[in-house]
Amino acid sequence: MLACWFHKCMFSSLCIRRVLELFTQDWSLSKRLRMPALSHRQKVHNVELAFQVLKVNGVDLKEEHGE
């Protein structure tokens, strides 16, 4: 479910940034995101960064079915 949500939000660096900053209370995430994310590569970078931040903060990223 989490992966699905991030996939849908992939176009929105602002959405990802806000959620992560609120979750981690790390207000410097904006400096590491590529904004505006115009290319697919920039969007992928932002989503990968989001997953890394979540993993570091102890969020289990496994899907319900283990995929």
WOUR-V93929 format. One record per backbone hydrogen bond with DSSP energy under -1.0 kcal/mol. CO is the residue of the C=O (numbers start at 0). NH is the residue of the N-H. E is the energy in kcal/mol with one decimal. If there is no record, write none. Layout:
CO:NH:E
CO:NH:E
This chain:
0:4:-2.3
1:5:-2.4
2:6:-2.2
3:7:-2.1
4:8:-1.8
8:11:-2.6
11:15:-1.9
12:16:-2.9
13:17:-2.5
14:18:-2.1
15:19:-2.4
16:20:-2.7
17:21:-2.3
18:22:-2.4
19:23:-2.9
20:24:-1.9
27:30:-1.2
28:31:-1.4
28:32:-1.3
35:37:-1.4
38:42:-2.0
39:43:-2.6
40:44:-2.3
41:45:-2.1
42:46:-2.2
43:47:-2.8
44:48:-2.4
45:49:-2.0
46:50:-2.3
47:51:-2.3
48:52:-2.5
49:53:-2.3
50:54:-2.5
51:55:-2.5
52:56:-1.5
53:58:-2.5
54:57:-1.8
62:65:-1.8
